[in-house]
Amino acid sequence: MKACATKRAPLSIMVKPLLVRDVMTIGVPVCRDTETCGEVTARLARQDSRAEVVVALDEDGMSCGWTTLERLVTEPGNRPVGEVMDEDIPTVPPDIPAEAAAQLMRDRGVEYLFLMHDWPGEPRPSAVISLRNIEQRIE
């Protein structure tokens, strides 16, 4: 009796790639761009937040920039967040491979990408992904 040999697809074809949505952190702290670095740092500490970033909102409640907690704690406590934030909020969709997002971060020289939720109206931050988290998951 002859053994039946079955062909199997290579493992790389069978395994779905890790997507941004698989490694993103849902929920992004926000602050007003007029709040001081000290106020925001203190609020995040009271909330026992593990946040690494915060998105700033302008007077109309629209996202206008972002910064890291690390930067907030190194700035003078009375300095407004609007003076230390990066106005370019780097974004990424949730359905691209995490490795592609990591390469995008390396190419742009950023450690974080944001997922923006624009329903209804203006985009608001809904999740964040860090290069460190991606690298930990794909190694």
C-alpha positions in Angstrom: 0.0 0.0 0.0 1.3 3.4 -1.0 1.5 6.2 1.6 -0.4 9.2 0.6 1.8 12.3 0.6 0.0 15.5 1.2 1.5 18.8 0.4 1.4 21.5 3.0 1.8 25.1 2.6 4.9 26.7 4.1 4.3 27.9 7.6 4.9 31.5 6.5 1.9 31.3 4.3 -0.3 29.7 6.9 0.4 32.3 9.7 -1.4 35.5 9.4 0.8 38.6 9.8 0.6 40.5 13.1 -1.4 43.6 12.4 -1.3 47.0 14.0 -4.7 46.3 15.7 -3.1 43.3 17.4 -0.5 45.4 19.2 -2.1 48.8 19.6 -3.0 50.3 23.0 -6.6 51.5 23.0 -7.2 54.8 24.7 -4.9 57.8 24.5 -4.8 60.5 27.2 -5.5 64.0 26.0 -4.9 67.4 27.5 -5.5 71.0 26.4 -2.6 72.7 24.6 -2.9 75.5 27.2 -2.4 73.1 30.2 1.1 73.2 31.7 3.5 70.3 31.6 3.3 70.1 35.4 -0.5 69.9 35.4 -0.6 67.1 32.8 2.2 65.1 34.5 0.4 65.4 37.9 -2.9 64.3 36.4 -1.5 61.3 34.7 0.3 60.3 37.9 -3.0 60.6 39.9 -4.7 58.5 37.3 -2.0 55.8 37.7 -1.7 56.0 34.0 0.8 53.9 32.1 0.6 56.3 29.2 3.8 57.1 27.4 2.2 59.8 25.2 -0.5 62.5 25.4 -2.4 64.2 22.6 -3.1 67.9 22.9 -6.4 69.5 22.0 -6.9 73.1 20.9 -9.6 75.4 22.2 -12.2 73.8 19.8 -11.4 70.3 21.1 -9.5 69.3 18.0 -6.3 67.3 18.0 -3.4 69.7 17.5 -0.3 67.9 18.6 1.3 65.3 20.8 4.2 64.8 23.1 5.7 62.1 25.3 5.5 61.8 29.1 9.2 61.7 29.1 9.4 65.1 27.5 6.7 66.6 29.8 8.7 65.6 32.9 11.9 67.2 31.6 10.3 70.6 30.7 9.6 73.3 33.3 6.4 72.6 35.1 4.9 75.9 34.2 5.5 75.6 30.4 2.4 75.1 28.3 2.1 71.8 26.5 1.5 73.7 23.3 5.1 75.0 23.4 6.6 71.5 23.7 4.3 69.4 21.6 4.9 68.1 18.1 2.2 69.5 15.8 2.5 66.6 13.3 0.5 63.6 14.7 1.9 60.5 12.9 -1.0 58.2 12.1 -1.4 54.6 10.9 -4.4 52.5 10.0 -5.2 49.4 12.1 -5.2 46.9 9.3 -1.6 47.1 8.1 1.1 44.6 9.2 2.8 45.6 12.4 6.2 45.1 10.7 5.2 47.7 8.0 4.2 50.1 10.8 7.6 49.6 12.5 9.4 50.3 9.2 7.3 53.4 8.8 8.3 54.6 12.3 12.0 54.0 11.5 11.7 55.8 8.2 10.0 58.8 9.9 12.2 58.8 13.0 9.3 58.4 15.4 8.7 55.9 18.2 4.9 56.2 18.2 2.0 56.2 15.7 -1.6 57.1 16.4 -4.8 55.6 15.2 -7.4 58.3 14.7 -11.1 57.9 15.0 -13.0 60.3 12.9 -16.6 59.3 13.6 -18.4 61.7 13.9 -16.6 64.8 12.8 -12.9 65.7 13.4 -10.3 63.0 14.0 -9.6 62.1 17.6 -6.9 59.8 18.9 -8.3 56.3 19.8 -5.2 54.2 20.1 -1.4 54.3 19.9 1.3 51.9 18.9 4.9 52.1 19.9 8.0 50.8 18.0 9.2 49.2 21.2 5.9 47.2 21.6 6.0 46.0 17.9 9.7 44.9 18.2 8.9 43.0 21.4 6.0 41.2 19.7 7.8 40.3 16.4 11.0 39.0 17.8 
